[in-house]
Amino acid sequence: MKKIYVTTLGCPKNVVDSENLMGLLKLNKYQLCDNPNDSDVLIINTCGFINDAKEESIQAILEALQLKKADPTKKVFVAGCLSQRYREEIEYEIPEVDAIFGVEEYSEILKALGTGHAAVDNIHRTRLISTPRHYAYLKISEGCDHTCAFCAIPKIRGKHRSKPMEQIAEEAAKIAEKGIKELILVSQDTSHYGRDLYGKQSIVALLQKLESVPGLEWIRVLYWYPTNFPTEALELMRDSEKLVHYLDLPIQHISGNVLRMMRRGDTRESIIRLFAKARETVPDIALRSTVILGHPGETKEDFEELLRFVSETEFDRLGSFVYSDEDGTEAFTQSDKVPPSVAEERQRMLMELQREISLEKNRRLIGSEMKVLIDEHNADLKFYSARTYRDAPEIDNEVIIVDDKNKPLKTGEFRRVKIKDATEYELYAEIIE
């Protein structure tokens, strides 16, 4: 029986792809192992979104090849976004790689391993979840129809393709049966869900369907696209017992000048109206967004406008990227590039501002009571880490609860806490009996 080790790089969407692959490997009697040294085959599911992700993927490939050098019987397979986009370059530059696969080429991977039984049509039934037992990601669609100037995702993942509602509901039910409490929906453009299958925007109908899945307590939605955001989702969020009051809406910028160069369909005014509508409809909503610094053509004035907007909006959570020059994109051909050092300094200034905002907003929570989901126990440092509804795993804030040996907590359980202290990105709390 071949032993296989799978490495996953990149976003939660890639996590789902690896989980689908691992489910098929297990179905086909391959043994999954936790240590690459023990494996016969190493499969690296790469990310190719930005330069840093590419470098991380290449480093992972080279590390796997070092293991192969020490044991020539091992094989190294490379899959995912990087190999989808740069298959020929990998073949030429890293010929030691045994096989290269694109995105979701599950059948081809199985054939290369020596089996023809793919069961790809039922992949949602065989998926092997790799996240902690209390939360899981569910990918509701693949690809993207937008043509943002900076983004290579449509070239890698193709056009938008929605999963049927019935299949998503079935997968969600199977996830809940495993005891998972938090379901996190992911896609390239969540707002667009259903247009290709049903001829109309159907994400709200999907969320209503998922609300009826027994066992789930939190449903979190990531990667809303602002241009076609369905405002009726806010009413559903307000009235729902399961849909958490959390809006992840990457805007990329606020300057009209930069938004036009990015080929975004939004304007400063439409973005401001949308956030105002969200806070009006769901007063305790947690707003999360992502922005890009240093896009070609971004001026000092554009950046200062972004700073003022972030200061006025007071996002609960904010992520940022320095612009990455991606060949094949429209922005790649633009001549008015921002020097990387300038872009990095702008990112530093923006995130320093956000740290101050985050600290102030966290301090306002001191003395309040909140429901949290226990994520893990750090036995060495004697504390539990947990999350509020305002926080997605891996990317957002944590709640730190001091370990009380007389009152142990269980990973995956919900508890009420009182907030006692706060830093920029952590809340410190005690359990309320």
N, C-alpha and C positions, 0 to 999 in steps of 0.2 A: 504494500500500500504506500503510494507516494505521500510524503509529508510536504505540506505547502504553507509558506508564510506570506501573508498579505500585508503590505505597507500602504497606508492611505494618507495622501497629502491633500491639502486644500480645504474646501468648504464642506458644509453638511451635505450638499448634493453629491459630492464625491463619496462621502461616508455611506450614503444609501447605495451608490453603485457598487462599492466594495462589499456591502452586506448582501446585495443580490448575488454577486459573484461567489461569496463564501457559502451561501445557501446552496447554489448549484454544485459547488465542489463537494460539499458534504453529501448531497443527494447522490452524487456519482462516486461515493465511497472513498474520497480522498480525505486524508487526515490533516486538519488544520493545526498548526503548532504556534506556540507563543514565542519561540526563540528562533531567530533566523539561522543560528548555528546548527539547529537540529533539522533544518528543512532540506528537501531534495530540490524544491523549486521555490524561488523568491519572486513574487509578483508585486511590482511597484505601481500603484495607481496614482499617476502623477497629476499635478496641477500646472497649467500654463497660462494663468490669467495675467500676471504681471511679472516683471523681471525677478523680483525677490522669490516668487513662487517657482519660477523656472530654475533659478539657481538652487533652491532647496531640492527640487526634483532631481536635478542632475547630480547633486551631492549624494542623494539617496541611491541613485543608480550606481555611482562609483563605489560607494560603500558596499553595496551588494556584490559588485564585481571583485572587490577585495576578498570577500568570503569565497567566491568562486575560484579565485586564484589560489587560495589556500586549499580548496577542495574542488578540483576540476570536474567532479561528478555532478556538482550542483548546476542548475540552470537558472538564468535570470530572464524574466519576462517583464517588459515595460508596457503599461497600458495607460489609458486615460487621456486627459486634455493635451498634455505636452506631446505625446506620441501621435495623437490625432492631427495635430498641427505641424509637427516637425518630424514625421516618420522618416523621410529620406535623409534628413540631417543626422538623426540618431544612427541610422544604418551606416552612414559614412563616417561619422565622428567617433562612434562607440561600437565598433564591429563586434566586440566581445559579447554584446547582448544577444541572447539566443532567439528571442522572438519579440515582435513589436505589434501592438494592437491599439486600435483607436478607442473611442468612447463606446461603452456598452457592447463590445464585440465578444459577448460571453460564449457564443457557439464556437468561435474561432479559437478562443483560449482552451476550451475543452478539447477541441480537435487536436490542438498542439500538445496537449497532455496525453492524448491517446484514447479519447473516448468520443463517441458521437451523440450521446444522449444529453441534449441540452435542456429541454423543458422550459425554454425561454418564454413561451406563451403563459406559463404559470409561475413566472419568477416571483410575483408578489406573494405566492403561497409558500415558497421555499426559502425566502429571505432569512438570513441569520443575523439578528440584531446584535450590534457590538457595543452600543452605548450602555451606560449604567441601567440597571433594571427598571428604573422608575421614569425614564423619559426616552423617547424615540423620535426620529425624523421620518417624515412621510413626504416623498416627492410627488407632487400632483401634476406636474407637467415638465416637459423638456424643451430646450431651445428658446429662441427669442426672435420676435419680428421687428424689434427696434433697430435703428441704424446709428446708434450713438458714435460720435467721431472717434472716441478713445477706446472703444471696446471691441475685442476680437471674439467674444463669446458666440455670436451668431455664426461666425466662420468655423468655430470649433464644434458647437452643439447643434447648429442648424436652425431651421424655422421652429416656431412654437408648436408644440404637440401636447395636447391635454390628455390625461388619463381619464377613462370613463368614470363617472361618479360611482357606479356600482362596484367597480374594482377598488377604488379608493376606500369606500365604506367597508368592503370586505377586509381589506388590509388593516384598516383602523380597528376593526373588531378583533382581528387576530392579535394585534398589538395589545389591545386592552385585556384580552384573555391571558396574556403573559404577566399581568399585574402592573403594567405601565400606567402611570397616572397622568403624565404630561405628553401630549401629542404636539409635535412641532411641524407645521406644514412649510415646505420649501419648494422653490422653483426659480427659474430665471426672472419671471414676471408673473407674480401671483395675481395681480389685478386682471390680467388678460385671460385667466382660466375660462375654458369652455367655449370661446368664440369659434374655434375651429371645429369642435364637435357638435355644438348645439346651436350655432349661428347667433349666439348672444352671450354676453358676459354672465357667467354662472357661478362665480365664486361664492356669492351669498347663499345661493341654493345649496351648494356643496357644504358650506359651514352649517347650515340648518340641518342637513342630513347627518353630519358628524356629531352634532349635539346629542343625537338620540343613541349614540353608541354607549352601552353600559360600561361602567368602570372608569372611563376617562373623567378626570376632574378639571384639568386645564387643557385648553386648546390654544396654542400660540401660532401666530401667522408671521412668517418672515418674508421680506423682499416684495412688499407692495411697490408698484410703479405709480408715481404721482400723476402722470398724464391722463391715465384712464382709471383712476381710483374710483371705486363705487361708493359714494357717500352713504348709501343705505347700509353698508357694512358697519358704520358707526352706530346706527340705531340698533342693529343686531348685537353689537358688542355691549352697548349700554344695558340691554335687556337680558342678555344671556347669563346663565349661571356657570358656563364652562369657558366661553371665549374670553381670555384675559384682556384686561384693559391696557393693551400694549400695541403701539403702532410703529412698525419698522418700515420707514419710508425714505429710502436713499434719494436725496435731491441732487447730489453732486456739486451744486453751487447755487448762488442766489443772484449773482450779477446777470442782468439780461444779456450783456455782451458775451459773457462766457457761456451761458446757456445756449445761445445761438451757435457759437462755435462748436459746442459739444453736440449739436444737433438734437437737443432735448426738446420735447414738445411743450415744456412748461415755461411760464414766465414768473418773474418775481411776484407779481400780483396773484397769480393762480396758486402759487405755493403758500403764500401768506394766508390766503382765503381758506385753503385746505387745512392748515394747522389750526386756524381760528375755529373752523367748523368742528374739528376733532375735539378741541378743548371745550367748546360750547356744548357739544352733544354728550361727551363723556368727561366730566370735570376732573376725575382722578386719573385720566389716561397718562401713560408713560410714553413720551415721544422719543423715538430713536431715529437718527439719520446718519448718513455717510456723505462725506464731501471729498473732492479731489483738489489738491493744491498744485499749482504750477502747470495747469493745462496750457498748451500753446495759445498765446494771445492774452493770457491773464495778466492784467496790468496791476501796478501797485494800488490803483484806485479800486479795481475789481476786488482785490484781496481785502482792502479796508472796508468795502461794502459788506463782504462776507463776515468779517469780524463783528461789525455793528449788528448784523442780522443775528448771529449766534448769541451775542450779548443780550439782545432784546428778546429773543425767542426762549432762551433758557431751556435748551434740550435736556431731557433727563439722561440720555445717553447719546454720545456722538463719536463716530469713528471717522478716520481720515486716511487717505492714501496720498502719497506723492505721485504725480503723473508718471506713468510708465509708457515709454515710446514703443508701441506695438506695430511691427511691420504688417502691412495689409490693411491697416485702418486709415481713415481719412486724416486723422490728426498726425499720423506719421509723416505725411507729406507737407504739413504746414511748416512754414519757414520761421515764424516768430516764436521759437522755442524759449521757454523760461529756463535759465541755468539751474541745474539740479541743486546747487548750494542755496540759491534763492528760494526754490520750492521747499527745500527741507527747513529753512529758517521760517518760512511762512507756516509750515505744519507745526513747528515747535511753538510758535506764538499762538496759533489757534488752539492747540491742545493745552497750553498753559491757561488760556482763558477758560476752556471747558473744565479744567481741573478746579478752578475757582468756583465756577457755577455748580459743579457737582458737589463740592464741599458744602456750599451754602444750602443747596437743596437737601442734602443728607442731614445737615444739622437741624433743619426744620422738622425732621422726622423724630428727633430725640423726644422721648416721652410718649410716643404713639404706640399703639398696638397693631401688629400686622400678622397675617397668615404667611407662613414660609414652608417651603418644601426642603426637607433635609437631603443634601446631596452626598456628603461623605463625612467620614470621621478620620481626623488626623490623630492617630494614636501617639505619635512621637511628641507632637506639640500640644496634645490634649485639648483639641477643640473640634467642633463640628462646623462645616460650612453649609450654608443654606441659601435659598433664593426667595425673593418676593415675586409677585406677579410682574414686577417692573423689570425683571432680569431674565434674559435668555442664557442658557448654559454656555460656558466657554468665553463669551464675548462681553458680558455685562458684570455688574457688581455682585458682591457676596455679602451674606450676613454671617457674622462670626458668633458662635455660641460656645461659651466655655464648657468644657467637659465636666459633667457632674457624675461621678461614678455611682452615686446612689440613685440617679435618675437617668439611666442610659436612653439615648434616642436611637431610632431605627432609620437607616437610609431609606428614602422613598416615602416617608410618612410626612403628613402635614401637621404642623403645630402652630400654636399662637405664641408670639413673643412680644416682649416690650423692648423698644429700642432705648439703649442706655448711653451710647456714644456713637460717634461717626468720624470717618476720615473721608478723603476724596472719593474712594471707590469701595469702602467697606462700611457696613453698619455693625455695631456690636450690640448683642441682645441677650436677654435671659428668657427662659421658658416661663410662660404663664400657666400655672396649674389649673 
